[in-house]
Amino acid sequence: MKILFTKHAESKFKVLGELGWKISKSKVKNTIRKPKWHGVSKFGQETAMSLINKRHILRVIFNRENDNIVTVTFHLARRGKYESTIQ
């Protein structure tokens, strides 16, 4: 299954980089493939989460379309914020 990125998701690499967070495409892809936690967003989209450090997670929101995974967006969050979405 191929992992694709929307234009918005592509732009997040630069935005987070400017804030001092270096997130690579491979980190996002690994989070989707082998998440520490998996959940559903409030809009019903799949989410995958992995640890960045003791206090922060990387949360990736994606859709499955045909034989592809389309990364809609991703962001950093403090641990604990999204535990209610974990399945």
Steps between C-alpha positions, in 0.01 A plus 500: 500500500642836396498794743421834334491854642248776431634849427401600851692208652805588287488857632505380862864386472611859439266653759613264775863542393470876543376434854806287575345155447676285239245243386595284201278326247641170622389582858147574377494182288633288788233646729232388253653155449580425865314740730539490875132596517225491239173692512232690314470877461181688583429495125538121476844496340763253614776629725837352585717627783861451607724647766729790415631536855372450856249784470401510133343277238483515123137461389438414134153522346447296185247337268515172312416554133507202265844344555654817644524671835457876467652703782262791558701676771719443802589699806671483835303488822566460868455146627155443646312736271374232259475191718120511481527429124709184543335173403 
